[in-house]
Each structure stands twice: as structure tokens, then as C-alpha cells.
């Protein structure tokens, strides 16, 4: 790795750490607030009927699924955090770095709850308080959805993830440019203007 690539990696690592840190802090601060302000079991309407605030402690995943397998969800979240960090270190794209940092913060936010509120092996419950009427979630869930949408968009627009992707993209552009030049030469073989 040359000095320039090393410098860019350091910038991407700093961006990953900052974005993940700020997003994770927002999640944890909002959960701490909800745990103190909504402790009496009341529901606070915010934008009826779309959003209200109701505190619950969810042992499962989204929509309460897997509530008897909290330890497995915790292990999967820990593995996801490790994989997201590895991916962030291997990408050459700042856009991918930001999307991966947001996903990391979402996974880590709920993992922190499962570890902090555990009374057994990784069986803690996640603090959920954003009541949408059909589901109750938290900021970490929003981060995971935003990251998922962002990753799909990056794939659809063809954002290069790795150095290899960038090289393949550059080679394709060169091929297209060469084909365009050859077709112009075939259309006007003498090089003179037909006007």
C-alpha cells in the first residue's frame, strides 16, 4: 500500500469512527431518555396515529421475532459488527464507508442493550420506544433501515466498493471510449468533414 492509499484509508477509518460514534451516541442517548421519561408505562402521542412514544423492553428482533433466541440474535449482531468493520477497512469508497458506519451503529446499538441489560448469557432486552402503531422500535432500527436503503442505492448506481471494482469500471470506460472512437472512424473513414 502506497502512502497515498494509506492516507485515504486513515481518512475513511476516521469517518467510519465518527459517523458510527455519533449515530451510536444518538441511539443510546435516546434510549436513556426513553427509559427515564417513559418509565411509568404511559404513551405519549407525537404525530397520531403515525407515531407515539411507548417504552417496552424487547427480547427479540424486529416485530418481536426470535424472543426465545436472544443469545443467538446477540451473537449474530456481534458477528455483523465485526464484518461491517472489516468491510469498512477494505472499501475504497467514502460512500460505502458512511453506509457501513451507519449499519454498524444500528447493529451495535441494539447489541449494547442486549449486553447491558442481560441477566444471563447475552439475553438482555432492547429498549424500544418509537411506536408506529404496527411496530415499536428505536433509533438503532432506523439506522439499520437507512443503511439498508443506502447500500441498495449504492449497488444500483454502481458505486465501486473495492480497488478492483474501480479498475473494472475504468477499463469498461476505456473500452466504451475506444468503441466510440472506432465507430466514428468507420462512419468517416477519410477523416474529412462531409459538410
C-alpha positions in Angstrom: 0.0 0.0 0.0 1.5 3.3 -1.0 1.5 6.4 1.1 -1.5 8.0 -0.7 -3.7 4.9 -0.3 -2.6 4.7 3.4 -3.7 8.3 3.9 -7.0 7.7 2.3 -7.5 4.6 4.5 -6.8 6.7 7.6 -9.4 9.2 6.5 -12.0 6.5 5.8 -11.3 4.9 9.2 -11.8 8.3 10.9 -15.0 8.9 9.0 -16.3 5.5 9.9 -15.4 6.0 13.6 -17.0 9.5 13.7 -20.2 8.5 11.9 -20.6 5.3 13.8 -19.8 7.1 17.1 -22.3 9.9 16.6 -25.0 7.6 15.4 -24.5 5.1 18.3 -24.5 8.0 20.7 -27.8 9.3 19.4 -29.3 5.8 19.8 -28.0 5.3 23.3 -28.9 8.8 24.5 -32.5 8.5 23.1 -32.8 5.1 24.8 -31.6 6.6 28.1 -34.1 9.4 27.8 -36.9 7.0 27.0 -36.0 4.8 29.9 -36.3 7.7 32.3 -39.1 9.7 30.8 -41.5 6.9 29.8 -40.9 4.6 32.7 -44.5 4.9 34.0 -45.9 2.9 31.1 -47.7 5.9 29.5 -47.9 6.5 25.8 -47.1 10.0 24.5 -48.7 10.9 21.2 -46.2 12.6 18.8 -47.9 12.5 15.4 -51.1 10.5 15.9 -51.8 7.9 14.5 -48.3 7.6 12.9 -46.0 7.9 15.8 -46.2 7.9 19.6 -43.7 7.1 22.4 -44.2 3.9 24.4 -41.4 2.2 26.3 -41.0 -1.6 26.0 -38.1 -4.0 26.5 -38.0 -6.3 23.5 -36.1 -9.6 23.9 -36.5 -10.4 20.2 -35.6 -8.9 16.8 -37.8 -6.8 14.6 -41.6 -7.2 15.3 -40.6 -9.3 18.4 -39.5 -12.3 16.3 -37.0 -14.6 17.9 -37.8 -13.6 21.5 -36.7 -17.0 22.8 -33.4 -16.8 20.9 -32.0 -13.6 22.3 -28.5 -15.0 22.7 -28.4 -16.1 19.1 -29.5 -12.6 17.9 -26.8 -11.1 20.1 -24.1 -13.3 18.6 -25.3 -12.5 15.1 -25.2 -8.8 15.9 -21.6 -9.1 17.2 -20.6 -11.0 14.0 -22.3 -8.3 11.9 -20.4 -5.6 13.7 -17.1 -7.4 13.1 -17.9 -8.0 9.4 -19.1 -4.4 8.9 -15.8 -3.1 10.4 -13.8 -5.4 8.0 -15.8 -4.2 5.0 -15.2 -0.6 6.0 -11.5 -1.3 6.1 -11.5 -2.9 2.7 -13.6 -0.4 0.8 -12.1 2.5 -1.2 -15.4 4.4 -1.3 -16.3 7.1 1.2 -20.0 6.5 0.4 -19.6 2.8 1.3 -17.7 3.8 4.4 -20.6 6.0 5.6 -23.3 3.4 4.8 -21.3 0.7 6.6 -20.7 3.0 9.6 -24.5 3.6 9.9 -25.2 -0.1 9.7 -22.5 -0.7 12.4 -24.1 1.8 14.7 -27.5 0.2 14.3 -26.3 -3.3 15.0 -24.0 -2.1 17.8 -26.8 0.0 19.4 -29.1 -3.0 19.9 -26.1 -5.2 20.9 -25.2 -2.8 23.6 -28.7 -3.2 25.1 -28.6 -7.0 24.9 -25.3 -7.0 26.8 -26.0 -4.2 29.3 -29.5 -5.5 30.3 -28.6 -9.2 30.4 -29.2 -11.3 33.4 -27.8 -14.4 31.7 -25.8 -15.2 28.6 -26.5 -12.4 26.1 -30.2 -12.4 26.9 -30.8 -8.7 27.5 -33.7 -6.9 26.1 -33.6 -4.0 23.7 -35.1 -0.6 24.7 -37.8 0.2 22.1 -39.9 3.3 22.4 -40.8 4.6 18.9 -44.4 3.3 18.5 -45.5 3.3 14.8 -48.8 1.5 15.6 -47.8 -1.7 13.9 -44.3 -2.0 15.5 -42.3 -0.4 18.2 -38.6 0.3 17.5 -35.7 2.6 18.3 -33.1 4.8 16.7 -30.8 1.8 16.0 -33.6 0.2 14.0 -33.9 3.4 11.9 -30.2 3.4 11.4 -30.3 -0.2 10.1 -33.1 0.7 7.7 -31.3 3.8 6.4 -28.1 1.8 5.9 -30.0 -0.9 4.1 -31.6 1.6 1.7 -28.2 3.3 1.3 -26.5 0.1 0.4 -29.2 -0.8 -2.2 -28.8 2.7 -3.7 -25.0 2.3 -3.9 -25.4 -1.1 -5.6 -28.0 0.3 -8.1 -25.8 3.3 -9.0 -22.8 1.1 -9.4 -20.7 2.8 -6.7 -17.3 0.9 -6.7 -16.6 -0.9 -3.4 -13.1 -2.0 -3.9 -10.0 -1.1 -5.9 -10.8 -4.0 -8.2 -14.3 -2.5 -8.9 -12.7 0.9 -9.7 -10.3 -0.8 -12.1 -13.1 -2.7 -13.8 -15.1 0.4 -14.1 -12.2 2.3 -15.5 -11.5 -0.5 -18.0 -15.1 -0.5 -19.1 -15.0 3.3 -19.7 -11.8 2.8 -21.8 -13.5 0.1 -23.8 -16.6 2.2 -24.4 -14.4 5.2 -25.4 -12.4 3.0 -27.8 -15.6 1.6 -29.4 -17.0 5.1 -29.8 -13.8 6.3 -31.5 -13.7 3.2 -33.8 -17.4 3.7 -34.8 -16.7 7.4 -35.6 -13.7 6.3 -37.8 -15.9 3.8 -39.6 -18.5 6.5 -40.3 -16.0 9.0 -41.6 -13.0 6.9 -43.0 -11.2 9.8 -44.7 -11.3 12.0 -41.6 -12.7 14.8 -43.8 -15.8 16.7 -42.8 -18.8 15.9 -45.0 -20.0 19.5 -45.0 
